[in-house]
Structures are given as structure tokens and as C-alpha cells.
Amino acid sequence: CMVTSGVVRRSARLRLLRNNVVVFTGELDSLKRFKDDAKEVKEGFECGLNIKGYNDIEEGDQLEFFEIKEVARTI
């Protein structure tokens, strides 16, 4: 796959979209750049990945990566 914008991090969660409909939400099992494990892959580079618990990826599917951050409430 090709990273078209932003950065993909191994710790990030993902949404798999098919025809602009969310088909799966989960996390990465592995992220590789060439044959080496990678912690992150930046925009414009190709990468290989395995999705934990899902393997029905088709040509044309889109992956959106996101992180969930907890922020302490301030008064």
C-alpha cells in the first residue's frame, strides 16, 4: 500500500473503507517497509501491513489510521 497523506504508526488504530463505507475497525498486527519492521511510514512511501483479525482486503479499499488520546480535563 501507499501512504497518501500523514504518517502510519504501528501503534495506531485503523478503519477499512470499501466504497466509502466502514467495513472494519481494528489495529495493526505488523507494519513493514521493504522487508524490515517499521515503527512508522511517512507520506509518499510504500509499506506492507497485516491487520489483526482481518484478511479480506480488496483492491480499491482505503485505510484510515487514527490514534486515541486521553486528555486530562482542566477546570
DRENPA-3360 file (N, C-alpha, C; in nm, 2 decimals, always signed):
BEGIN
1 = CMVTSGVV = +0.08/-0.12/+0.00/+0.00/+0.00/+0.00/+0.09/+0.12/+0.00 ~ +0.03/+0.24/-0.04/+0.10/+0.36/-0.04/+0.04/+0.46/+0.06 ~ +0.12/+0.52/+0.14/+0.07/+0.63/+0.23/+0.05/+0.75/+0.15 ~ -0.07/+0.80/+0.14/-0.10/+0.91/+0.06/-0.10/+1.05/+0.13 ~ -0.12/+1.04/+0.27/-0.11/+1.16/+0.35/-0.09/+1.12/+0.49 ~ -0.01/+1.20/+0.56/+0.02/+1.18/+0.70/+0.12/+1.07/+0.73 ~ +0.11/+1.01/+0.84/+0.20/+0.91/+0.89/+0.13/+0.79/+0.94 ~ +0.17/+0.67/+0.91/+0.11/+0.54/+0.96/+0.21/+0.49/+1.07;
9 = RRSARLRL = +0.15/+0.48/+1.19/+0.23/+0.43/+1.30/+0.18/+0.29/+1.34 ~ +0.27/+0.20/+1.38/+0.23/+0.06/+1.42/+0.13/+0.06/+1.53 ~ +0.14/+0.16/+1.62/+0.05/+0.16/+1.74/-0.09/+0.22/+1.71 ~ -0.11/+0.27/+1.59/-0.23/+0.34/+1.55/-0.35/+0.24/+1.53 ~ -0.47/+0.28/+1.54/-0.59/+0.20/+1.51/-0.62/+0.24/+1.37 ~ -0.71/+0.16/+1.30/-0.74/+0.18/+1.16/-0.89/+0.15/+1.14 ~ -0.94/+0.22/+1.03/-1.07/+0.19/+0.97/-1.05/+0.14/+0.83 ~ -1.11/+0.04/+0.79/-1.10/-0.01/+0.65/-1.23/+0.03/+0.58;
17 = LRNNVVVF = -1.22/+0.11/+0.47/-1.34/+0.16/+0.40/-1.35/+0.09/+0.26 ~ -1.46/+0.05/+0.23/-1.49/-0.01/+0.09/-1.61/+0.06/+0.04 ~ -1.59/+0.13/-0.07/-1.70/+0.22/-0.13/-1.75/+0.32/-0.03 ~ -1.66/+0.38/+0.04/-1.68/+0.48/+0.14/-1.77/+0.44/+0.26 ~ -1.77/+0.31/+0.28/-1.85/+0.25/+0.40/-1.75/+0.18/+0.48 ~ -1.75/+0.21/+0.62/-1.66/+0.14/+0.71/-1.70/-0.01/+0.72 ~ -1.60/-0.09/+0.68/-1.62/-0.24/+0.68/-1.56/-0.30/+0.81 ~ -1.45/-0.24/+0.86/-1.38/-0.30/+0.97/-1.31/-0.19/+1.05;
25 = TGELDSLK = -1.30/-0.20/+1.18/-1.22/-0.11/+1.26/-1.14/-0.20/+1.35 ~ -1.01/-0.17/+1.36/-0.92/-0.26/+1.44/-0.79/-0.20/+1.46 ~ -0.69/-0.29/+1.46/-0.55/-0.24/+1.48/-0.45/-0.32/+1.40 ~ -0.33/-0.27/+1.38/-0.23/-0.34/+1.30/-0.17/-0.45/+1.38 ~ -0.13/-0.56/+1.31/-0.06/-0.67/+1.36/+0.09/-0.65/+1.33 ~ +0.12/-0.60/+1.21/+0.26/-0.57/+1.17/+0.26/-0.46/+1.07 ~ +0.38/-0.38/+1.06/+0.40/-0.28/+0.97/+0.54/-0.29/+0.91 ~ +0.56/-0.30/+0.78/+0.69/-0.32/+0.73/+0.72/-0.22/+0.62;
33 = RFKDDAKE = +0.84/-0.19/+0.61/+0.90/-0.10/+0.50/+1.00/-0.19/+0.43 ~ +0.98/-0.23/+0.30/+1.05/-0.33/+0.24/+1.04/-0.46/+0.32 ~ +1.14/-0.53/+0.36/+1.13/-0.65/+0.45/+1.16/-0.62/+0.59 ~ +1.18/-0.50/+0.63/+1.22/-0.46/+0.77/+1.09/-0.41/+0.84 ~ +1.08/-0.45/+0.97/+0.98/-0.40/+1.06/+1.00/-0.25/+1.07 ~ +0.88/-0.18/+1.07/+0.89/-0.03/+1.08/+0.80/+0.02/+1.20 ~ +0.84/+0.12/+1.27/+0.75/+0.18/+1.37/+0.66/+0.28/+1.31 ~ +0.70/+0.34/+1.20/+0.61/+0.43/+1.12/+0.66/+0.45/+0.98;
41 = VKEGFECG = +0.56/+0.48/+0.89/+0.59/+0.50/+0.75/+0.53/+0.64/+0.71 ~ +0.60/+0.72/+0.65/+0.56/+0.86/+0.62/+0.49/+0.87/+0.48 ~ +0.43/+0.98/+0.46/+0.36/+1.01/+0.34/+0.45/+1.00/+0.22 ~ +0.40/+0.93/+0.11/+0.48/+0.92/-0.01/+0.55/+0.79/-0.02 ~ +0.56/+0.71/+0.09/+0.63/+0.58/+0.09/+0.53/+0.46/+0.08 ~ +0.58/+0.35/+0.03/+0.50/+0.23/+0.03/+0.53/+0.15/+0.16 ~ +0.43/+0.07/+0.20/+0.45/-0.02/+0.31/+0.37/-0.15/+0.30 ~ +0.41/-0.24/+0.38/+0.33/-0.37/+0.39/+0.27/-0.38/+0.53;
49 = LNIKGYND = +0.15/-0.43/+0.54/+0.09/-0.44/+0.67/+0.00/-0.56/+0.68 ~ -0.01/-0.61/+0.81/-0.11/-0.71/+0.84/-0.21/-0.65/+0.94 ~ -0.34/-0.68/+0.92/-0.44/-0.62/+1.01/-0.48/-0.74/+1.11 ~ -0.47/-0.71/+1.24/-0.51/-0.81/+1.34/-0.65/-0.85/+1.33 ~ -0.68/-0.98/+1.30/-0.81/-1.03/+1.29/-0.89/-1.00/+1.16 ~ -0.82/-0.96/+1.06/-0.89/-0.93/+0.93/-0.80/-0.96/+0.81 ~ -0.85/-1.03/+0.71/-0.76/-1.05/+0.59/-0.83/-1.04/+0.46 ~ -0.95/-0.98/+0.45/-1.03/-0.97/+0.33/-1.01/-0.83/+0.26;
57 = IEEGDQLE = -0.89/-0.79/+0.24/-0.86/-0.66/+0.18/-0.87/-0.68/+0.03 ~ -0.94/-0.59/-0.04/-0.96/-0.59/-0.18/-0.90/-0.47/-0.24 ~ -0.86/-0.48/-0.37/-0.81/-0.36/-0.44/-0.91/-0.25/-0.44 ~ -0.86/-0.13/-0.41/-0.95/-0.01/-0.41/-1.00/+0.02/-0.26 ~ -0.98/-0.07/-0.17/-1.01/-0.04/-0.03/-0.92/+0.07/+0.02 ~ -0.97/+0.15/+0.11/-0.90/+0.26/+0.17/-0.88/+0.23/+0.32 ~ -0.76/+0.27/+0.37/-0.74/+0.25/+0.52/-0.72/+0.39/+0.58 ~ -0.79/+0.42/+0.68/-0.77/+0.54/+0.76/-0.71/+0.50/+0.89;
65 = FFEIKEVA = -0.60/+0.57/+0.93/-0.53/+0.54/+1.06/-0.56/+0.65/+1.15 ~ -0.58/+0.62/+1.28/-0.60/+0.72/+1.38/-0.55/+0.68/+1.52 ~ -0.53/+0.77/+1.60/-0.48/+0.74/+1.74/-0.59/+0.80/+1.84 ~ -0.61/+0.73/+1.95/-0.70/+0.77/+2.05/-0.61/+0.82/+2.17 ~ -0.63/+0.95/+2.20/-0.55/+1.01/+2.31/-0.65/+1.05/+2.42 ~ -0.61/+1.02/+2.54/-0.68/+1.07/+2.66/-0.62/+1.20/+2.70 ~ -0.71/+1.29/+2.72/-0.66/+1.43/+2.77/-0.73/+1.46/+2.90 ~ -0.65/+1.50/+3.00/-0.70/+1.53/+3.13/-0.78/+1.66/+3.12;
73 = RTI = -0.89/+1.65/+3.19/-0.99/+1.76/+3.19/-0.93/+1.87/+3.28 ~ -0.94/+2.00/+3.23/-0.90/+2.11/+3.31/-1.02/+2.19/+3.35 ~ -1.01/+2.26/+3.46/-1.13/+2.34/+3.51/-1.09/+2.48/+3.50;
% end
